[in-house]
Amino acid sequence: MSKVVAVSAPPKAFDDEILSSVRSAVELLGGPHKFADPGNTVLVKPNFCSLTVPPAVDRRYPWAVARLFSEIGCSVTIGENPVVDTPSEKLFSSPHIEELRTKSGVEVVNLRAEEMIDVDIPDSKSCGRMSFSKRVLEADVVVGVPAIRRHLMTGATLAIKNMYGTVAPSTRLRVHRSSLNWGLVEINKVVKQKLIVMDGTNIVCDGSLIPLGYTFASTDPASIDSVAATCMGFDPRRVDHIRYAHEAGLGELDLDKIELVGITKEEILKLGDQNRSKVVNWRDPKEVASEIEGLEVVMGDPCDSCIRTLSTALQELKKEDIKREPEVAILIGPNARPVKDKVNVIAGKCLEGLSDEGMSIGFCPVYAADIVSAVKYAKGMSREFGYLWDEILRTREKDLPGA
């Protein structure tokens, strides 16, 4: 039976409180000796997604995990490959990372700057071949150390999505063009986390912190993500990559099928009720579109990821002085069909068969910025339409080896 443990960790904790919480959580799963032997190489993979601290894991969590495995004689490295539009060299020379190096006494490495290895993914529902960090693949033990963070496209960034930082930027582009949610699952089938220690002190929501007060730990990524997502206010069945991970055998969705230690199902559901209005607060795209003249949304059974990004895009368009003419229809979801006498913005990989019927955005899921760009171009408010990834590659190309 899947097992998720929860140990109290104050939202504003001292170092020794974080260490004690992490130590207790790992001991409840059998202790570090259960996951590694003396002399093993242990790769600690935190979520350092950007230069700023709030959108990422508390730096003391990878420090605490590194300490536990160093104490039993393991060779520990902390490694990360941050979000693509973050200059990684600048991140890894920042005071926060220097402090982590000093405090942990272990190597903290920029995986983006190291060797990558191509891996073929059999029966892939994503891009088929991915480039993984050699250091991660060769580690005896991988320990994931994610935060609990809201995410525009996937709903939440937790244990499963944390492993996105083990692949090259070029792979991220291919995954986004094919299927991000299935790609995340396939990455986790290659990089198997023997242990996950999750920073649940706070929920990170658009840079702000919502107090939660826990350290979570598990060996099953879908199970711990289901617990964390429920605490945020999500139904994990509506978070596509978590549901797909369950289908792929990476853990449970149903809290009744998870052995909970240190927290009850009732407590998890109560936290979700408290946090839902703050975290899961995307508006219905049709409702937002009705407030913008000359804009129609055609919903053809879209996935939740595309619904969230479309909602965000429409909120951005509401801030603009949008021209009424020409009239634009945004198509989203595999069953959407073009609207006659309107400029059709065709959003999503699932509609690539309609690419000749209008302006096609072939990503899965789509980016909010790409929808905004397409609508503005269609209405003559900008001179060109460009993908967000094009801008990322232009501005970060020196920091994207292999891209």
Secondary structure by P-SEA (a helix, b strand, c coil): cbbbbbbbbbccccaaaaaaaaaaaaaaaccccccccccbbbbbbcccccccccccccaaaaaaaaaaaaaaccbbbbbbbcccccaaaaaaacaaaaaaaaaacbbbbcccccbbbbbbbcccccccccccccccccccbbbbbbcbbbbcccccccccccccccccaaaaaaaaaccaaaaaaaaaaaccccbbbbcccccccccbbbbbcbbbbbccaaaaaaaaaaaaccccccaaaaaaaaaaccccccccccccccccaaaaaaaaaaccccccccccaaaaaaacccbbbbbccccaaaaaaaaaaaaaaaacccccccbbbbbccccccccccccccccccccccccccccccccccccaaaaaaaaaaaaccccccccaaaaaaaacccccccc
